[in-house]
């Protein structure tokens, strides 16, 4: 998620070591666990592949559709208005297949693809654009209250975040809110819910300004698992001079059952196992 200033500090902690290794493709032997305080399970994962990612892409939304990755980007430092866009690109090469820029006054946010249409949120402009997924021709647009952050769908309803601890379930034809679910863990409401991806009946969510991915029960809002990707930048691209260590972007290919994650300005997209019940 955009925000005009962001932290450039990466914590060098022993607890930042992640349980993944793409070089030997070896999974952690420890299962996902919980403790006696009803904390969410620790989700162990493995990075099994790497792909190129545009280092100029301040990732706000990521989606897999028709064998390609779709990405919505915003403006990272607040001084580069007019750089928000929607792009489709080839995963293996990073080659752009098609793109459409947003008008200068709009800041691109989360996206989802439903019924062959791409829905794209904007941050503070209270506008959701709807495009034909194949041509990127704009079909219509909706308005909504508050900010737009992340978005996904369960095949019937659009699910949206706005930076709070709430998830909003919307009618895809009218964008009217039909239900609101609060996200909670053992400590109470969980705020800064950002990019979303609906996978096998659960919602995976980035948390703004963290390297966490949460696994959420969409009916209760309860966080049932957490995956900590701290240390990914240091391990996989320590020399890239990434101007933001912020993780954001989750995409699931329902055909191959593969999950991909990335971050803002990250030079890589990672294929990850362990978060979707493989």
C-alpha positions as a Markdown table, in Angstrom:
| # | Residue | x | y | z |
|---|---|---|---|---|
| 1 | Unk | 0.0 | 0.0 | 0.0 |
| 2 | Unk | 1.2 | 3.5 | -0.7 |
| 3 | Unk | 2.1 | 5.7 | 1.8 |
| 4 | Unk | 4.2 | 8.8 | 1.3 |
| 5 | Unk | 7.0 | 7.8 | 3.6 |
| 6 | Unk | 8.1 | 4.3 | 4.4 |
| 7 | Unk | 10.7 | 2.7 | 6.6 |
| 8 | Unk | 14.0 | 1.7 | 5.1 |
| 9 | Unk | 15.1 | -0.4 | 8.0 |
| 10 | Unk | 15.4 | -4.1 | 7.8 |
| 11 | Unk | 15.6 | -5.9 | 11.2 |
| 12 | Unk | 18.7 | -8.1 | 11.5 |
| 13 | Unk | 17.4 | -10.6 | 14.0 |
| 14 | Unk | 17.8 | -14.3 | 14.4 |
| 15 | Unk | 14.0 | -14.5 | 14.4 |
| 16 | Unk | 14.1 | -13.0 | 10.9 |
| 17 | Unk | 15.5 | -16.2 | 9.4 |
| 18 | Unk | 12.8 | -17.8 | 7.3 |
| 19 | Unk | 12.2 | -21.5 | 6.9 |
| 20 | Unk | 12.7 | -21.6 | 3.2 |
| 21 | Unk | 15.4 | -22.7 | 0.7 |
| 22 | Unk | 14.9 | -22.7 | -3.0 |
| 23 | Unk | 18.3 | -24.1 | -3.7 |
| 24 | Unk | 17.6 | -27.5 | -2.4 |
| 25 | Unk | 13.8 | -27.3 | -2.5 |
| 26 | Unk | 13.7 | -28.8 | 1.0 |
| 27 | Unk | 10.7 | -28.2 | 3.2 |
| 28 | Unk | 11.0 | -27.5 | 6.9 |
| 29 | Unk | 10.4 | -30.8 | 8.8 |
| 30 | Unk | 8.4 | -29.0 | 11.5 |
| 31 | Unk | 4.6 | -28.9 | 10.9 |
| 32 | Unk | 2.5 | -25.8 | 11.4 |
| 33 | Unk | 1.9 | -25.3 | 15.0 |
| 34 | Unk | -0.1 | -23.4 | 17.5 |
| 35 | Unk | 0.5 | -22.7 | 21.2 |
| 36 | Unk | -1.6 | -22.7 | 24.3 |
| 37 | Unk | -2.5 | -19.0 | 23.9 |
| 38 | Unk | -4.7 | -19.7 | 20.8 |
| 39 | Unk | -2.3 | -17.9 | 18.6 |
| 40 | Unk | -2.6 | -18.6 | 14.8 |
| 41 | Unk | -0.6 | -21.5 | 13.5 |
| 42 | Unk | 2.9 | -20.8 | 12.2 |
| 43 | Unk | 2.8 | -21.6 | 8.5 |
| 44 | Unk | 6.1 | -23.1 | 7.3 |
| 45 | Unk | 6.7 | -22.6 | 3.6 |
| 46 | Unk | 9.3 | -23.2 | 0.9 |
| 47 | Unk | 10.4 | -21.0 | -1.9 |
| 48 | Unk | 10.7 | -23.3 | -4.9 |
| 49 | Unk | 11.2 | -21.0 | -7.8 |
| 50 | Unk | 12.1 | -17.4 | -8.8 |
| 51 | Unk | 11.0 | -15.2 | -11.6 |
| 52 | Unk | 11.8 | -11.7 | -12.8 |
| 53 | Unk | 9.8 | -8.7 | -11.5 |
| 54 | Unk | 9.8 | -5.1 | -12.6 |
| 55 | Unk | 11.8 | -3.1 | -10.1 |
| 56 | Unk | 9.8 | 0.0 | -11.0 |
| 57 | Unk | 6.5 | -1.7 | -10.0 |
| 58 | Unk | 5.2 | -0.4 | -6.6 |
| 59 | Unk | 2.9 | -3.5 | -6.3 |
| 60 | Unk | -0.6 | -2.9 | -5.0 |
| 61 | Unk | -2.5 | -5.9 | -6.5 |
| 62 | Unk | -1.4 | -9.2 | -8.1 |
| 63 | Unk | -3.6 | -11.7 | -9.9 |
| 64 | Unk | -3.1 | -14.8 | -12.1 |
| 65 | Unk | -5.4 | -15.0 | -15.1 |
| 66 | Unk | -5.3 | -16.9 | -18.4 |
| 67 | Unk | -1.7 | -18.0 | -18.0 |
| 68 | Unk | -0.5 | -14.5 | -17.2 |
| 69 | Unk | 0.1 | -12.3 | -14.2 |
| 70 | Unk | -1.9 | -9.1 | -13.8 |
| 71 | Unk | -0.5 | -6.4 | -11.7 |
| 72 | Unk | -1.8 | -3.0 | -10.4 |
| 73 | Unk | 0.8 | -0.5 | -9.4 |
| 74 | Unk | 0.7 | 2.8 | -7.5 |
| 75 | Unk | 3.2 | 5.6 | -7.1 |
| 76 | Unk | 5.8 | 4.7 | -4.5 |
| 77 | Unk | 7.3 | 8.0 | -3.2 |
| 78 | Unk | 4.3 | 10.4 | -3.7 |
| 79 | Unk | 6.2 | 12.5 | -6.2 |
| 80 | Unk | 5.6 | 10.4 | -9.3 |
| 81 | Unk | 2.0 | 11.0 | -10.0 |
| 82 | Unk | 0.6 | 9.5 | -13.1 |
| 83 | Unk | 2.6 | 6.2 | -12.9 |
| 84 | Unk | -0.3 | 4.0 | -11.7 |
| 85 | Unk | -1.3 | 1.4 | -14.2 |
| 86 | Unk | -2.7 | -2.1 | -14.9 |
| 87 | Unk | -0.3 | -4.5 | -16.6 |
| 88 | Unk | -0.4 | -8.1 | -17.8 |
| 89 | Unk | 3.0 | -9.8 | -18.2 |
| 90 | Unk | 4.6 | -13.2 | -18.8 |
| 91 | Unk | 5.7 | -14.8 | -15.6 |
| 92 | Unk | 8.7 | -16.6 | -16.9 |
| 93 | Unk | 10.3 | -13.6 | -18.8 |
| 94 | Unk | 8.7 | -10.6 | -17.1 |
| 95 | Unk | 7.8 | -9.4 | -20.6 |
| 96 | Unk | 4.8 | -7.0 | -20.7 |
| 97 | Unk | 1.9 | -8.3 | -22.7 |
| 98 | Unk | -0.5 | -5.3 | -22.3 |
| 99 | Unk | -0.8 | -2.3 | -20.1 |
| 100 | Unk | -3.1 | 0.6 | -19.5 |
| 101 | Unk | -2.1 | 3.7 | -17.5 |
| 102 | Unk | -4.5 | 5.4 | -15.0 |
| 103 | Unk | -5.3 | 9.1 | -15.4 |
| 104 | Unk | -2.9 | 11.2 | -13.4 |
| 105 | Unk | -5.4 | 11.9 | -10.6 |
| 106 | Unk | -5.9 | 8.2 | -9.8 |
| 107 | Unk | -3.7 | 6.0 | -7.6 |
| 108 | Unk | -3.9 | 2.3 | -8.5 |
| 109 | Unk | -4.6 | -0.3 | -5.8 |
| 110 | Unk | -5.8 | -3.9 | -5.4 |
| 111 | Unk | -7.2 | -5.9 | -8.3 |
| 112 | Unk | -9.2 | -9.1 | -8.8 |
| 113 | Unk | -10.5 | -10.9 | -11.9 |
| 114 | Unk | -14.0 | -12.2 | -11.9 |
| 115 | Unk | -16.2 | -13.3 | -14.8 |
| 116 | Unk | -13.5 | -12.3 | -17.3 |
| 117 | Unk | -13.5 | -8.7 | -15.9 |
| 118 | Unk | -10.7 | -7.0 | -14.0 |
| 119 | Unk | -11.7 | -4.9 | -11.1 |
| 120 | Unk | -9.2 | -2.3 | -10.0 |
| 121 | Unk | -9.4 | -0.1 | -6.8 |
| 122 | Unk | -8.0 | 3.3 | -6.3 |
| 123 | Unk | -6.5 | 4.5 | -3.0 |
| 124 | Unk | -8.3 | 7.8 | -2.1 |
| 125 | Unk | -10.2 | 8.5 | -5.2 |
| 126 | Unk | -13.2 | 6.2 | -4.2 |
| 127 | Unk | -13.3 | 4.7 | -7.7 |
| 128 | Unk | -13.2 | 1.1 | -8.9 |
| 129 | Unk | -12.5 | 0.6 | -12.6 |
| 130 | Unk | -13.9 | -2.5 | -14.4 |
| 131 | Unk | -12.1 | -3.7 | -17.6 |
| 132 | Unk | -12.5 | -6.5 | -20.1 |
| 133 | Unk | -9.8 | -8.9 | -18.9 |
| 134 | Unk | -8.6 | -9.7 | -22.4 |
| 135 | Unk | -8.6 | -6.2 | -24.0 |
| 136 | Unk | -8.3 | -3.9 | -21.0 |
| 137 | Unk | -11.1 | -1.9 | -22.5 |
| 138 | Unk | -12.9 | -0.1 | -19.6 |
| 139 | Unk | -16.4 | -1.4 | -19.2 |
| 140 | Unk | -17.7 | 0.7 | -16.3 |
| 141 | Unk | -16.7 | 2.2 | -12.9 |
| 142 | Unk | -18.1 | 2.2 | -9.4 |
| 143 | Unk | -17.8 | 4.6 | -6.5 |
| 144 | Unk | -17.4 | 3.6 | -2.8 |
| 145 | Unk | -16.7 | 5.2 | 0.6 |
| 146 | Unk | -13.3 | 5.3 | 2.2 |
| 147 | Unk | -10.0 | 4.1 | 0.9 |
| 148 | Unk | -9.3 | 1.2 | -1.4 |
| 149 | Unk | -6.5 | -1.2 | -0.6 |
| 150 | Unk | -6.7 | -4.9 | -1.5 |
| 151 | Unk | -9.2 | -7.0 | -3.4 |
| 152 | Unk | -10.1 | -10.6 | -4.2 |
| 153 | Unk | -13.2 | -12.7 | -4.8 |
| 154 | Unk | -14.8 | -16.0 | -3.8 |
| 155 | Unk | -16.4 | -16.6 | -7.2 |
| 156 | Unk | -19.6 | -14.9 | -6.1 |
| 157 | Unk | -18.7 | -11.7 | -4.2 |
| 158 | Unk | -15.9 | -9.2 | -4.4 |
| 159 | Unk | -13.9 | -9.1 | -1.1 |
| 160 | Unk | -12.2 | -5.7 | -0.3 |
| 161 | Unk | -9.9 | -4.3 | 2.3 |
| 162 | Unk | -9.4 | -0.6 | 3.2 |
| 163 | Unk | -6.5 | -0.6 | 5.6 |
| 164 | Unk | -8.7 | -1.3 | 8.7 |
| 165 | Unk | -9.3 | -4.7 | 10.3 |
| 166 | Unk | -12.5 | -5.2 | 8.2 |
| 167 | Unk | -13.2 | -7.2 | 5.0 |
| 168 | Unk | -16.1 | -5.9 | 2.9 |
| 169 | Unk | -18.0 | -8.4 | 0.7 |
| 170 | Unk | -19.5 | -6.6 | -2.3 |
| 171 | Unk | -21.9 | -7.4 | -5.1 |
| 172 | Unk | -19.8 | -7.5 | -8.3 |
| 173 | Unk | -22.7 | -6.0 | -10.3 |
| 174 | Unk | -23.4 | -3.0 | -8.0 |
| 175 | Unk | -20.4 | -2.9 | -5.7 |
| 176 | Unk | -22.8 | -2.6 | -2.8 |
| 177 | Unk | -21.5 | -3.9 | 0.5 |
| 178 | Unk | -23.5 | -7.0 | 1.5 |
| 179 | Unk | -21.5 | -8.1 | 4.5 |
| 180 | Unk | -18.6 | -6.9 | 6.7 |
| 181 | Unk | -16.3 | -9.3 | 8.6 |
| 182 | Unk | -13.7 | -8.1 | 11.1 |
| 183 | Unk | -10.3 | -9.8 | 11.1 |
| 184 | Unk | -9.1 | -10.9 | 14.5 |
| 185 | Unk | -6.4 | -13.0 | 16.1 |
| 186 | Unk | -5.7 | -14.0 | 19.7 |
| 187 | Unk | -4.8 | -10.3 | 20.5 |
| 188 | Unk | -8.0 | -8.8 | 19.0 |
| 189 | Unk | -8.6 | -6.9 | 15.7 |
| 190 | Unk | -5.8 | -7.0 | 13.1 |
| 191 | Unk | -5.4 | -3.8 | 11.2 |
| 192 | Unk | -3.6 | -2.8 | 8.0 |
| 193 | Unk | -5.1 | -5.7 | 6.1 |
| 194 | Unk | -3.8 | -5.1 | 2.6 |
| 195 | Unk | -3.4 | -7.2 | -0.6 |
| 196 | Unk | -5.8 | -10.2 | -0.7 |
| 197 | Unk | -6.0 | -13.6 | -2.4 |
| 198 | Unk | -8.8 | -16.1 | -2.0 |
| 199 | Unk | -7.4 | -19.7 | -2.1 |
| 200 | Unk | -9.3 | -22.9 | -1.4 |
| 201 | Unk | -11.9 | -21.4 | 0.9 |
| 202 | Unk | -9.5 | -19.1 | 2.8 |
| 203 | Unk | -8.1 | -15.6 | 2.3 |
| 204 | Unk | -4.4 | -14.9 | 2.2 |
| 205 | Unk | -3.6 | -11.3 | 3.1 |
| 206 | Unk | -0.5 | -9.1 | 3.3 |
| 207 | Unk | -0.2 | -6.8 | 6.3 |
| 208 | Unk | 1.0 | -3.3 | 5.4 |
| 209 | Unk | 4.6 | -2.6 | 6.5 |
| 210 | Unk | 5.3 | -6.1 | 7.5 |
| 211 | Unk | 6.6 | -9.3 | 5.9 |
| 212 | Unk | 3.6 | -11.3 | 7.2 |
| 213 | Unk | 1.0 | -13.2 | 5.2 |
| 214 | Unk | -2.1 | -14.1 | 7.2 |
| 215 | Unk | -4.4 | -17.0 | 6.5 |
| 216 | Unk | -8.0 | -15.9 | 7.3 |
| 217 | Unk | -11.3 | -17.7 | 7.7 |
| 218 | Unk | -13.6 | -15.5 | 5.6 |
| 219 | Unk | -16.7 | -16.4 | 7.5 |
| 220 | Unk | -15.4 | -15.7 | 11.0 |
| 221 | Unk | -12.6 | -13.3 | 10.2 |
| 222 | Unk | -10.3 | -15.4 | 12.5 |
| 223 | Unk | -6.6 | -15.5 | 11.6 |
| 224 | Unk | -5.8 | -19.2 | 11.6 |
| 225 | Unk | -2.2 | -19.0 | 10.4 |
| 226 | Unk | 0.7 | -16.6 | 9.8 |
| 227 | Unk | 3.7 | -16.9 | 7.5 |
| 228 | Unk | 6.7 | -14.7 | 8.2 |
| 229 | Unk | 8.8 | -13.8 | 5.2 |
| 230 | Unk | 11.3 | -11.7 | 7.1 |
| 231 | Unk | 14.7 | -11.9 | 5.7 |
| 232 | Unk | 13.6 | -12.7 | 2.1 |
| 233 | Unk | 15.3 | -9.5 | 0.7 |
| 234 | Unk | 18.6 | -10.2 | 2.4 |
| 235 | Unk | 18.6 | -13.8 | 1.3 |
| 236 | Unk | 17.5 | -13.6 | -2.3 |
| 237 | Unk | 18.4 | -10.1 | -3.5 |
| 238 | Unk | 20.8 | -8.5 | -1.0 |
| 239 | Unk | 22.5 | -6.3 | -3.7 |
| 240 | Unk | 19.5 | -5.0 | -5.5 |
| 241 | Unk | 19.2 | -1.7 | -3.5 |
| 242 | Unk | 15.5 | -2.1 | -3.1 |
| 243 | Unk | 14.1 | 1.2 | -1.9 |
| 244 | Unk | 11.3 | -0.5 | 0.0 |
| 245 | Unk | 11.5 | -3.8 | 1.9 |
| 246 | Unk | 7.8 | -4.0 | 2.0 |
| 247 | Unk | 6.2 | -7.3 | 0.9 |
| 248 | Unk | 3.0 | -7.0 | -1.1 |
| 249 | Unk | 1.4 | -9.1 | -3.8 |
| 250 | Unk | -0.1 | -12.6 | -3.7 |
| 251 | Unk | -1.4 | -14.5 | -6.7 |
| 252 | Unk | -2.8 | -18.0 | -7.1 |
| 253 | Unk | -3.0 | -20.0 | -10.3 |
| 254 | Unk | -6.0 | -22.2 | -9.8 |
| 255 | Unk | -5.1 | -24.4 | -12.8 |
| 256 | Unk | -1.6 | -25.3 | -11.7 |
| 257 | Unk | -2.3 | -24.8 | -8.0 |
| 258 | Unk | 0.8 | -22.6 | -7.7 |
| 259 | Unk | 1.1 | -19.6 | -5.4 |
| 260 | Unk | 3.3 | -16.5 | -6.2 |
| 261 | Unk | 4.3 | -13.7 | -3.9 |
| 262 | Unk | 6.4 | -10.5 | -4.4 |
| 263 | Unk | 6.9 | -7.0 | -2.9 |
| 264 | Unk | 7.1 | -3.4 | -3.8 |
| 265 | Unk | 10.0 | -2.8 | -6.2 |
| 266 | Unk | 11.2 | -6.3 | -5.6 |
| 267 | Unk | 13.3 | -7.7 | -8.5 |
| 268 | Unk | 11.8 | -11.2 | -8.0 |
| 269 | Unk | 8.5 | -13.0 | -7.8 |
| 270 | Unk | 8.7 | -16.2 | -5.8 |
| 271 | Unk | 6.7 | -19.4 | -6.2 |
| 272 | Unk | 5.9 | -20.7 | -2.7 |
| 273 | Unk | 4.6 | -23.9 | -1.3 |
| 274 | Unk | 3.2 | -24.6 | 2.2 |
| 275 | Unk | 0.5 | -21.9 | 2.5 |
| 276 | Unk | -2.4 | -23.5 | 0.6 |
| 277 | Unk | -2.4 | -27.0 | 1.9 |
| 278 | Unk | -0.1 | -28.6 | -0.7 |
